[in-house]
């Protein structure tokens, strides 16, 4: 009787120690379709026939996931054709991994279960294994997670020698197949987040939160090289980030592009968002609540964003003070040469409007647009006559005005200084004499 009791207790203990599996839904029909198309394409050298096979056997049979991937990444038929025909050694080396996607289901499901444990309000998302054209290893569309298997399922045995030079570092730096579950968890977080606002801070938070939460719940280190670099070079990275924070021109130095500033490392925005999320989480007494706040952050709520950023203490001052400092540096429209703004007796025979600035601008970027009243109040502007003064302190353009009419036009923030700081927007409004 004692042995039976001990046996039952051991069984219960072993059962309780087993990791739970999230009931995750997967689809990989695009993988088999891809290889069917690939094999048929190799049987002919006729380009027209090859492209027909690509359509008939792969693109026309696309799953919802592949169609989403094409839409999200704006993939073209030519990109797929080049990807499928230009790299035979690469495809031979990765083929078996792509045909064994079921092998990875358990590990991914365990990782998603850990996310569910940390964030009980997790809503289901479907994971699609697709084959793209080398521009994403993972992304989302709504509640669909889209895995680019040509990137995500590679390992050290994958032959990348034929691939373009710009693409090869990904395979060497990210160890994609080893971190497939972490990638899926990262993308799963994205499916739970609120809609992104396209400013640099929000974009960095969006990616950094997804990376931090996925690493925290799975207890796996990030594979993004920028995070280690950022932690080792915090002062330099944060100073440069603050310089770029409100410029709206250097976003691709921080996310989703090649970094062209002196730091050189791409995707440093992941570090900024990750570090803010990590510090916020470490400071929180209620960890589960902190995870929820990070995942459910409303990027349209400036106060909520500022609270999380300011609480983290990563930036050298509060967001409010940093913005005030930026505003104090912005150039502005100091005068309209031909009349006072707001005048109600402007001579309709005036042919030119000249805008004077508080300091010289870069002489390149411009921006004229409708005012708040819309197109009906915008004067007829001869765009061919738009020109800078030699000193770049003024900008003029010819107009055609009618008597007794109210006009509006906006001088937009696309005007900027040579260092990228943007002009304060300015609305010109006036009425002509009857």
C-alpha positions in Angstrom: 0.0 0.0 0.0 2.8 2.4 0.9 4.6 1.6 -2.5 1.4 2.3 -4.4 1.0 5.6 -2.6 4.6 6.6 -3.3 4.2 5.6 -6.9 1.1 7.7 -7.3 2.8 10.7 -5.6 5.8 10.3 -8.0 3.5 10.2 -11.0 1.7 13.3 -9.9 5.0 15.1 -9.3 6.3 14.2 -12.7 3.1 15.3 -14.3 3.1 18.6 -12.5 6.7 19.2 -13.6 5.9 18.8 -17.3 5.7 22.1 -19.2 2.2 23.1 -20.3 1.6 23.4 -24.0 -0.5 26.3 -25.4 -3.1 25.0 -27.9 -1.4 26.8 -30.7 -2.7 26.7 -34.3 -0.1 26.3 -37.1 -0.3 26.2 -40.9 2.5 25.3 -43.2 0.7 24.5 -46.5 2.8 27.2 -48.2 6.0 25.2 -47.5 4.9 22.1 -49.5 3.5 24.4 -52.2 6.8 26.2 -52.4 8.8 23.0 -52.9 6.4 21.6 -55.5 6.7 24.8 -57.5 10.5 24.9 -56.9 11.0 21.4 -58.2 8.8 22.0 -61.3 10.6 25.2 -62.1 14.0 23.4 -62.1 12.7 21.2 -64.9 12.6 24.0 -67.5 14.8 26.9 -68.6 11.9 28.8 -70.2 11.5 31.9 -68.1 7.9 32.4 -69.2 7.0 28.8 -68.2 8.9 29.2 -64.9 6.9 32.3 -63.9 3.6 30.5 -64.8 4.6 27.6 -62.5 5.5 30.1 -59.8 2.0 31.5 -60.0 0.1 28.2 -60.5 1.8 26.1 -57.9 2.7 28.7 -55.3 1.3 32.2 -55.4 -2.1 31.2 -56.7 -2.4 28.6 -53.9 -1.3 31.0 -51.2 -2.6 30.6 -47.7 -4.1 33.6 -45.9 -0.7 33.9 -44.2 1.3 34.1 -47.5 -1.2 36.6 -48.9 -0.8 38.6 -45.7 3.0 38.4 -46.0 2.9 39.6 -49.6 0.7 42.5 -48.7 2.6 43.5 -45.6 6.0 43.4 -47.3 4.9 44.5 -50.7 6.5 41.5 -52.3 6.5 41.4 -56.1 6.4 38.4 -58.4 9.9 39.2 -59.6 11.2 39.1 -56.1 9.8 35.6 -55.6 11.1 34.5 -59.0 14.6 35.8 -58.2 14.6 34.2 -54.8 13.5 30.9 -56.1 15.9 30.6 -59.1 19.1 32.4 -58.0 20.3 30.5 -55.0 20.2 26.7 -55.6 22.8 25.8 -53.0 21.0 27.9 -50.4 17.7 26.1 -51.0 19.3 22.7 -51.0 20.8 23.4 -47.6 17.6 24.7 -45.9 15.1 22.4 -47.5 14.9 19.8 -44.8 14.5 22.3 -42.0 11.5 23.9 -43.8 9.9 20.5 -44.4 10.1 19.7 -40.6 8.1 22.6 -39.2 6.0 20.2 -37.1 9.2 19.4 -35.1 9.2 22.9 -33.7 5.6 23.1 -32.7 6.1 21.8 -29.2 8.9 24.3 -28.3 6.9 27.2 -29.7 3.7 26.1 -27.9 5.6 25.9 -24.6 7.0 29.5 -25.1 3.5 30.8 -25.9 2.1 29.1 -22.8 4.7 31.0 -20.8 3.5 34.2 -22.3 0.0 33.2 -21.4 1.0 32.6 -17.8 2.5 36.0 -17.6 -0.3 37.7 -19.5 -3.5 35.8 -18.9 -5.5 38.0 -21.3 -3.6 36.6 -24.2 -5.8 36.1 -27.3 -5.1 33.4 -29.9 -3.1 34.1 -33.0 -2.3 31.7 -35.8 1.2 31.0 -36.9 1.8 30.6 -40.7 5.1 29.1 -41.9 5.5 30.7 -45.4 8.4 31.2 -47.8 9.1 34.9 -48.6 11.8 36.7 -50.5 14.4 37.4 -47.9 12.9 40.6 -46.4 11.5 39.4 -43.1 11.9 36.4 -40.8 8.7 37.3 -38.9 6.0 39.8 -38.9 2.2 40.0 -38.3 -1.0 41.1 -39.9 -3.8 41.4 -37.4 -3.9 38.1 -35.5 -1.8 36.2 -38.0 1.9 35.6 -37.4 3.8 35.3 -40.6 7.1 33.4 -40.5 9.5 33.9 -43.4 11.0 30.4 -43.4 13.9 31.2 -45.7 15.2 33.3 -42.9 13.7 31.9 -39.7 14.5 28.2 -40.3 18.2 28.6 -41.1 21.1 27.3 -39.0 24.9 27.0 -39.2 24.5 24.3 -41.9 22.7 26.7 -44.2 24.8 27.7 -47.2 24.5 31.5 -47.6 27.4 32.0 -50.0 25.1 32.8 -53.0 23.0 35.4 -51.1 23.6 39.1 -51.5 26.3 40.5 -49.2 23.8 42.7 -47.4 21.7 39.7 -46.4 24.3 37.4 -45.1 25.0 39.0 -41.7 21.5 38.1 -40.5 22.3 34.4 -40.7 25.6 34.8 -38.8 24.4 37.2 -36.1 20.9 35.9 -35.2 21.2 32.1 -35.1 17.6 32.0 -36.4 16.5 28.4 -36.0 17.9 28.2 -32.5 15.7 31.1 -31.6 12.5 30.3 -33.5 10.4 30.0 -30.4 11.6 33.4 -29.2 10.8 34.9 -32.5 7.3 33.5 -32.5 6.8 34.8 -28.9 8.0 38.3 -30.0 5.6 38.3 -32.9 2.8 37.0 -30.6 3.3 40.0 -28.3 2.8 42.3 -31.4 -0.6 40.7 -32.1 -1.7 41.8 -28.6 -0.3 45.3 -28.8 -2.4 48.4 -29.7 -2.0 50.2 -33.0 1.4 51.8 -33.5 1.8 55.6 -33.7 4.6 56.4 -36.2 6.9 58.5 -34.2 10.4 57.4 -33.2 9.8 56.9 -29.5 6.6 54.9 -30.0 8.2 52.7 -32.7 11.1 51.9 -30.4 8.8 51.1 -27.5 6.6 48.9 -29.8 9.6 46.7 -30.8 11.5 46.9 -27.5 8.5 45.9 -25.4 7.8 42.9 -27.6 11.5 41.9 -27.4 11.7 42.4 -23.6 8.5 40.6 -22.8 9.3 37.6 -25.0 12.8 37.3 -23.5 11.5 37.7 -19.9 8.7 35.1 -20.1 10.9 32.5 -22.0 14.0 33.4 -19.9 16.0 33.5 -23.2 18.5 36.2 -24.1 17.7 38.5 -27.0 19.3 37.6 -30.3 19.3 41.3 -31.4 23.0 42.4 -31.4 21.9 46.0 -30.9 20.7 45.3 -27.4 24.1 44.1 -26.2 25.8 47.0 -28.0 23.4 49.5 -26.4 23.9 48.1 -22.9 27.7 48.4 -23.4 27.5 51.9 -24.9 24.5 53.3 -23.1 25.6 56.9 -22.8 26.6 57.3 -26.5 23.4 55.6 -27.7 21.0 57.5 -25.5 22.7 60.9 -26.4 22.3 60.1 -30.1 18.7 59.0 -29.6 17.8 62.2 -27.8 19.4 64.1 -30.7 17.2 62.3 -33.2 14.0 61.9 -31.1 11.9 64.6 -32.7 13.6 65.0 -36.1 11.3 62.5 -37.9 14.0 62.0 -40.6 16.4 59.5 -39.0 14.0 56.7 -38.0 15.7 54.2 -40.2 18.9 54.7 -38.3 17.1 53.2 -35.4 14.7 50.6 -36.8 14.1 48.5 -39.9 17.0 49.9 -41.9 20.7 50.3 -42.1 22.1 52.8 -39.6 23.9 55.6 -41.4 25.0 57.5 -38.3 28.3 57.2 -36.4 27.1 54.4 -34.2 26.8 52.2 -37.3 24.9 49.4 -35.5 21.4 48.8 -36.9 18.2 48.4 -35.0 19.4 50.3 -31.9 15.7 51.4 -31.4 15.1 47.8 -30.2 17.7 48.5 -27.4 16.0 51.8 -26.5 12.5 50.2 -26.2 13.9 47.1 -24.5 15.9 49.0 -21.9 12.9 51.2 -21.1 10.6 48.2 -20.7 13.2 46.3 -18.6 13.8 49.2 -16.2 10.0 49.8 -15.9 9.4 46.1 -15.1 12.3 45.9 -12.6 11.0 48.9 -10.7 7.4 47.5 -10.6 6.3 45.7 -7.4 3.5 43.9 -9.3 5.3 42.2 -12.1 2.2 40.7 -13.8 0.6 44.2 -13.8 3.7 45.7 -15.3 3.7 43.1 -18.2 0.1 43.9 -18.9 0.8 47.7 -18.9 3.6 47.2 -21.3 1.7 45.0 -23.7 -1.4 47.1 -23.6 0.3 50.5 -23.8 -1.9 52.9 -25.8 0.5 54.7 -28.0 -2.0 57.5 -28.7 -2.1 58.3 -25.0 0.9 60.6 -24.6 0.6 60.7 -20.8 0.8 56.9 -20.6 3.8 56.7 -22.9 5.6 59.5 -20.9 4.8 57.8 -17.6 6.5 54.5 -18.6 9.5 56.3 -20.3 10.0 58.7 -17.4 9.7 56.0 -14.8 12.4 54.0 -16.5 14.9 56.8 -16.1 16.8 55.9 -19.2 16.6 59.3 -20.9 18.5 62.2 -19.3 15.3 64.2 -18.6 11.6 63.8 -18.7 9.9 63.6 -22.1 8.1 66.9 -21.4 11.4 68.7 -20.8 13.2 67.1 -23.7 10.3 68.2 -26.0 10.5 71.8 -24.6 14.2 71.8 -25.2 13.6 70.7 -28.8 10.9 73.3 -29.4 13.2 76.0 -28.2 15.6 75.1 -31.0 13.1 75.1 -33.8 13.2 77.8 -36.5 10.0 79.7 -37.2 8.4 82.0 -39.8 9.3 85.5 -38.7 7.5 87.5 -41.4 5.6 87.6 -44.7 7.2 90.2 -46.8 4.2 91.4 -48.9 1.6 91.8 -46.1 0.8 91.1 -42.5 -0.5 87.7 -41.7 -4.2 87.9 -40.9 -4.7 91.1 -43.0 -8.1 91.6 -44.5 -7.2 94.2 -47.2 -4.5 92.4 -49.3 -4.1 93.7 -52.8 -5.3 90.9 -55.2 -2.8 92.1 -57.8 0.1 90.8 -55.6 1.9 88.1 -57.6 4.5 86.8 -55.1 4.4 85.7 -51.5 7.8 85.6 -49.7 8.2 83.9 -46.4 11.0 84.9 -44.1 12.5 82.5 -41.6 14.1 83.2 -38.2 17.4 81.7 -39.4 18.8 80.1 -42.6 17.2 76.7 -43.4 18.9 73.9 -45.4 17.6 75.1 -48.8 16.4 71.7 -49.8 13.3 70.5 -48.0 10.1 72.5 -48.4 6.4 72.0 -47.7 3.3 74.0 -48.8 -0.1 72.6 -48.1 -3.7 73.4 -47.5 -4.6 75.2 -44.3 -7.3 74.0 -41.9 -10.1 75.3 -44.1 -9.0 73.0 -46.9 -8.4 73.1 -50.6 -11.1 75.6 -51.4 -9.1 78.4 -49.6 -5.7 77.5 -51.1 -4.5 80.1 -53.6 -3.4 79.2 -57.1 0.4 78.6 -56.7 2.7 78.4 -59.6 4.9 75.6 -58.3 7.5 76.2 -61.0 8.3 79.5 -59.4 9.0 78.2 -55.9 12.5 79.2 -54.9 14.9 79.9 -52.1 16.8 83.1 -51.6 20.6 82.8 -51.9 21.0 82.9 -48.1 18.2 80.4 -47.5 16.6 82.8 -45.1 13.5 83.2 -47.2 11.3 81.2 -49.7 9.0 82.7 -52.3 6.4 81.5 -54.8 4.1 83.2 -57.3 0.3 83.1 -56.8 -2.8 84.1 -58.6 -5.3 85.9 -56.3 -8.9 86.9 -56.8 -10.6 90.0 -55.2 -12.8 89.6 -52.1 -11.6 86.1 -51.2 -10.2 84.5 -48.1 -7.1 82.4 -48.4 -5.1 79.9 -46.3 -2.0 78.0 -46.9 0.3 76.1 -44.5 4.0 76.4 -44.3 4.8 72.9 -43.1 7.5 71.3 -40.8 9.1 69.7 -43.8 11.2 72.9 -44.0 14.2 72.3 -41.7 17.6 73.4 -40.5 20.7 71.7 -41.9 20.9 69.5 -38.7 17.3 68.3 -39.3 15.5 70.3 -36.7 12.1 71.2 -38.2 10.3 74.5 -38.8 7.4 75.3 -36.5 4.3 74.9 -38.7 2.8 78.2 -39.7 -0.6 79.0 -41.3 -0.8 82.0 -43.7 -4.3 83.4 -43.7 -5.5 86.6 -45.4 -8.4 88.2 -47.3 -8.1 90.2 -50.5 -9.8 93.6 -51.2 -13.1 93.4 -53.0 
